[in-house]
Structures are given as structure tokens and as C-alpha cells.
């Protein structure tokens, strides 16, 4: 089973935006073809997982991640949008399937310590995500355990929404909290990613944006990625 080389997070670019591709926006009928198409450009594959309770969607499952793992050495980031009742079991299942980074939500705070302990035991990078309505400061207590912090810029689990006017200020707040730790924590923006919003998000401190239709729907992906990396 191919895996990224050890220490992959320390080799993520710092001089331009990290390219994180959302597999939710790929052609799900031709997923392998889209994986081949993005492979020259992707730093991370982003896989959303939703249980239909914590978020309205029903998304993706461990077998899919296992098949992706068989096909690529690109790091796989699993974003868990699930209730506490299944959180720890989902971590085990997606680690076994081949995830390299797993993010849970600040709203899973009751189980966060146990979840981070489990990820550390399994040797998997840890991330955290904040819903748009959750104060950024609620992530502060967990920053010592994080490799990535992701801020949603739209309502959770719904595609095609415009970026919230709160998103950039929230990124700036998160960036200040991260800077105060002195640790390398990747700051990510997810939701509302458009050609008009990416420059704003980058200026607000985002190190990666989760690319959906902006990348998968680009008429010239190489040109779009050249533009992105120039920011």
C-alpha cells in the first residue's frame, strides 16, 4: 500500500499556497481519472466524511479511502463531520484505511483529548476544524496537539455557497493564536473557494485552501494551479 514518506507535513510548501484537493468535487463516476489528472498538482487529498447528523450530507466511507490509498502516495486528509458517538470508531476505521491526517471538530470537544491520544498512538497527524458559527478562540486549548487548523467559511456540509464575510477576520484571529504557540500548524480555509476569494483568504493568512470546483472545473488545470501557487 503506497504511503507518503515519513515527515510529509514538514515538507509542505511554506512559500506558496498548499494545494489541497477535495475529492467531493471530483467526478465520482470517474474518480480514478480525476485522481490521475490532479496528481501532478496536489499536495494533499481532502476527503470529507459526514454521518448525516453532525452535518446534513452523507459522505465518504473507509473503503473509498482504502482504494485511494492503493492508488496514490499523496497524503490523505480525512475531515470527520460526525457525532461523538461514532468519532473514535471512525478514527480507527479511517486510519486503517490509510488516512495520513485526520481532523475532528472543535464541537467534538468532549472526546477531543481521547481522539488526539489515539491519533498520536497510531502515528497519524491531527487536525481540528471549526464551524463558521464557532468562536475561533475555542480552538486555543488544543493548538499544542495540532498539525492543521481548518476554518470553514460556509455552513457545514453544503456545497456551492458563497464565502461568509466573517471568514477572513476569523483566519486572522486563528493565525494570531497559532503564532503565539511558536509551532508549525497549517492554517486552512474550507468553503466558498473561488477565484475572487482565494486572494483574500491568502492575504488573511490561509496556507491552504480546500479546492473544489475551482480546480476540478478549471478549463486548464495547469494554468489554474500556476495562478494559485503564485499567490
HUWOZI-V25990 format. One record per run of one state. SS is the DSSP state (@ for helix, = for strand, . for the rest). FROM is the first residue (numbers start at 1). TO is the last residue. If there is no record, write none. Layout:
ss;from;to
SS;FROM;TO
SS;FROM;TO
This chain:
ss;from;to
.;1;7
@;8;11
.;12;17
=;18;22
@;23;25
.;26;30
@;31;38
.;39;43
=;44;51
.;52;57
=;58;59
.;60;61
@;62;71
.;72;74
=;75;81
.;82;83
@;84;97
.;98;100
=;101;105
@;106;122
.;123;124
=;125;130
.;131;135
@;136;145
.;146;147
=;148;152
.;153;166
@;167;181
.;182;185
=;186;190
.;191;194
@;195;203
.;204;207
=;208;211
.;212;212
@;213;216
.;217;220
@;221;229
.;230;231
